[in-house]
Amino acid sequence: MYEHRSEVLLSRPAFLRRMVRHGALALLLVVGSLLLGLVGFHFLGAQAWIDALLNAAMLLGGMGPVGDMGPTAGKLFATVYALYSGLAFLIVSSVLFAPLFHRVVHKLHMDLDDADKDA
């Protein structure tokens, strides 16, 4: 997926396309996670759609649930969804920053290789 350290650095337009693809994947993960929370809070938590959306967004954003959770099934769902949201945050962050991190490390390796050639 990424270029090997012995290959040339990806051009800026190609790198921007890679960033857009990774951003689209991250957005898809966030929207999918939000929909999962929306449906779970609505049907298991017996919340109105707007309240379910608010709770899903707040948990996914790391802020915590808003308001009371009615039935036991809703509380259990909120527990599992909160744990999932923490992992989803890490996954989305990794997907977004992987190309940038790779480019920096690749550039550093190229600079080190150039320095070794000069010595």
C-alpha positions as a printed NumPy array, in Angstrom:
array([[  0.   ,   0.   ,   0.   ],
       [  2.793,   2.416,   0.868],
       [  6.053,   2.854,  -0.958],
       [  9.143,   1.07 ,   0.314],
       [ 11.92 ,   3.162,   1.808],
       [ 14.102,   2.429,  -1.216],
       [ 11.459,   3.952,  -3.528],
       [ 11.129,   7.644,  -4.276],
       [  8.917,   9.863,  -2.149],
       [  5.336,   9.993,  -3.39 ],
       [  4.525,  13.165,  -5.325],
       [  2.463,  15.819,  -3.556],
       [ -0.687,  15.274,  -5.718],
       [ -0.498,  11.508,  -5.208],
       [  0.016,  12.037,  -1.473],
       [ -3.03 ,  14.34 ,  -1.332],
       [ -5.097,  11.679,  -3.139],
       [ -3.915,   9.148,  -0.544],
       [ -4.93 ,  11.533,   2.259],
       [ -8.379,  12.008,   0.684],
       [ -8.856,   8.224,   0.418],
       [ -7.866,   7.775,   4.056],
       [-10.116,  10.662,   5.073],
       [-13.038,   9.069,   3.22 ],
       [-12.407,   5.769,   4.979],
       [-12.256,   7.545,   8.35 ],
       [-15.494,   9.379,   7.574],
       [-17.149,   6.09 ,   6.618],
       [-16.041,   4.566,   9.933],
       [-17.39 ,   7.54 ,  11.894],
       [-20.729,   7.573,  10.065],
       [-21.086,   3.796,  10.448],
       [-20.299,   4.015,  14.15 ],
       [-22.745,   6.873,  14.571],
       [-25.489,   4.889,  12.807],
       [-24.767,   1.863,  14.993],
       [-25.123,   4.004,  18.108],
       [-28.235,   5.741,  16.778],
       [-30.037,   2.458,  16.124],
       [-28.855,   0.892,  19.383],
       [-29.905,   3.8  ,  21.58 ],
       [-33.24 ,   4.128,  19.801],
       [-34.275,   0.476,  19.944],
       [-32.434,  -0.8  ,  23.024],
       [-32.366,   2.431,  25.015],
       [-35.965,   3.361,  24.107],
       [-34.89 ,   6.899,  23.204],
       [-36.311,   9.265,  20.62 ],
       [-34.244,   9.467,  17.425],
       [-32.801,  12.87 ,  18.293],
       [-31.85 ,  11.777,  21.815],
       [-30.314,   8.582,  20.431],
       [-28.297,  10.662,  17.973],
       [-27.13 ,  12.969,  20.733],
       [-26.044,  10.094,  22.976],
       [-24.287,   8.286,  20.131],
       [-22.444,  11.438,  19.055],
       [-21.443,  12.354,  22.596],
       [-20.115,   8.867,  23.36 ],
       [-18.358,   8.628,  20.014],
       [-16.787,  12.027,  20.631],
       [-15.552,  10.957,  24.059],
       [-17.83 ,  13.224,  26.081],
       [-20.078,  10.624,  27.709],
       [-23.812,   9.919,  27.607],
       [-26.45 ,  12.593,  28.076],
       [-29.539,  12.013,  30.224],
       [-30.952,   8.878,  31.793],
       [-30.796,   5.512,  30.151],
       [-34.108,   3.711,  30.545],
       [-34.152,  -0.066,  30.228],
       [-31.371,  -2.412,  31.27 ],
       [-30.755,  -3.328,  27.619],
       [-30.057,   0.334,  26.893],
       [-27.592,   0.551,  29.762],
       [-25.776,  -2.552,  28.585],
       [-25.697,  -1.195,  25.039],
       [-24.328,   2.123,  26.296],
       [-21.59 ,   0.265,  28.166],
       [-20.515,  -1.736,  25.128],
       [-20.861,   1.269,  22.806],
       [-18.705,   3.414,  25.098],
       [-15.927,   0.799,  24.993],
       [-16.331,   0.482,  21.226],
       [-16.216,   4.263,  20.84 ],
       [-12.81 ,   4.409,  22.494],
       [-11.468,   1.841,  20.05 ],
       [-13.18 ,   3.555,  17.119],
       [-11.451,   6.814,  18.058],
       [ -8.06 ,   5.108,  17.985],
       [ -8.814,   3.385,  14.681],
       [-10.048,   6.563,  12.988],
       [ -7.031,   8.504,  14.272],
       [ -4.701,   5.81 ,  12.963],
       [ -6.365,   5.774,   9.552],
       [ -6.116,   9.556,   9.298],
       [ -2.535,   9.931,  10.469],
       [ -0.926,   6.804,   8.949],
       [ -0.143,   8.395,   5.555],
       [  1.284,  11.512,   7.166],
       [  3.392,   9.518,   9.618],
       [  4.613,   7.26 ,   6.805],
       [  5.588,  10.252,   4.671],
       [  7.589,  11.834,   7.505],
       [  9.406,   8.584,   8.308],
       [ 10.013,   7.925,   4.602],
       [ 11.486,  11.424,   4.183],
       [ 13.717,  10.919,   7.228],
       [ 15.007,   7.63 ,   5.832],
       [ 15.722,   9.315,   2.502],
       [ 17.635,  12.085,   4.268],
       [ 19.629,   9.515,   6.253],
       [ 20.425,   7.542,   3.087],
       [ 21.595,  10.756,   1.374],
       [ 23.794,  11.59 ,   4.371],
       [ 25.333,   8.092,   4.257],
       [ 26.137,   8.523,   0.554],
       [ 27.841,  11.853,   1.216],
       [ 30.048,  10.409,   3.958]])
